[in-house]
Amino acid sequence: MQLVCSTKILIEKLREDGWQNLFKGVVFFCEQHDINIPDFHSTYVARHGHSRHQKDHVTIEYHFRVNMFVVIVDK
């Protein structure tokens, strides 16, 4: 039971604090390999469905941090 509790604590810490470390690592990798990095402060446009009907004006960073990273950690 102690392993379950400690794992839960580590996952919660990853969810709260893990994004910055992951993002820094990705930026570092992209810079080392000359990969273009999009402006994460620009508006995210959904590529599926009808993007012109998209009501939420979210940034690319928000999409990847909340809609991707947090959802995956929660799974």
C-alpha positions as CSV (number, residue, x, y, z in Angstrom):
1,M,0.0,0.0,0.0
2,Q,2.9,2.3,0.7
3,L,4.1,1.9,-2.9
4,V,0.7,2.9,-4.2
5,C,0.7,6.0,-2.0
6,S,4.2,7.1,-3.0
7,T,3.4,6.5,-6.7
8,K,0.3,8.6,-6.4
9,I,2.3,11.4,-4.8
10,L,4.9,11.2,-7.6
11,I,2.2,11.3,-10.3
12,E,0.5,14.3,-8.7
13,K,3.9,16.1,-8.6
14,L,4.5,15.2,-12.2
15,R,1.1,16.6,-13.1
16,E,1.7,19.9,-11.2
17,D,5.4,20.5,-11.9
18,G,6.4,18.2,-14.8
19,W,5.4,20.4,-17.7
20,Q,8.2,22.9,-17.4
21,N,10.9,20.2,-17.3
22,L,9.4,18.3,-20.3
23,F,9.0,21.6,-22.3
24,K,12.6,22.6,-21.6
25,G,13.8,19.2,-22.7
26,V,11.8,19.3,-25.9
27,V,13.1,22.8,-26.7
28,F,16.6,21.7,-26.1
29,F,16.2,18.7,-28.4
30,C,14.7,20.8,-31.1
31,E,17.4,23.4,-30.9
32,Q,20.1,20.7,-31.1
33,H,18.5,19.1,-34.2
34,D,17.5,22.4,-36.0
35,I,13.8,21.7,-35.6
36,N,11.5,24.7,-35.9
37,I,9.5,25.4,-32.7
38,P,6.1,27.0,-33.1
39,D,5.1,30.1,-31.2
40,F,3.4,28.6,-28.2
41,H,1.6,31.9,-27.4
42,S,-0.2,31.9,-30.7
43,T,-3.8,30.6,-31.0
44,Y,-4.3,26.9,-31.4
45,V,-6.5,25.9,-34.4
46,A,-8.0,22.5,-34.3
47,R,-7.2,20.6,-37.5
48,H,-10.1,18.2,-37.4
49,G,-13.7,19.1,-37.9
50,H,-14.7,22.6,-38.6
51,S,-12.0,24.9,-37.1
52,R,-13.9,28.0,-38.1
53,H,-16.6,27.0,-35.6
54,Q,-14.0,26.6,-32.8
55,K,-15.3,28.8,-29.9
56,D,-12.4,28.4,-27.5
57,H,-9.4,30.7,-28.2
58,V,-6.7,28.7,-26.6
59,T,-2.9,28.9,-27.1
60,I,-0.8,26.2,-28.5
61,E,0.9,25.9,-25.1
62,Y,-2.5,25.5,-23.4
63,H,-3.5,22.8,-25.8
64,F,-0.4,20.7,-25.3
65,R,-0.1,21.3,-21.5
66,V,-3.8,20.8,-20.6
67,N,-5.4,18.8,-23.4
68,M,-2.4,16.5,-24.0
69,F,0.0,16.4,-21.0
70,V,-2.4,16.6,-18.1
71,V,-4.9,14.2,-19.8
72,I,-2.1,11.6,-20.4
73,V,-0.8,11.9,-16.8
74,D,-4.3,11.5,-15.5
75,K,-4.9,8.3,-17.5
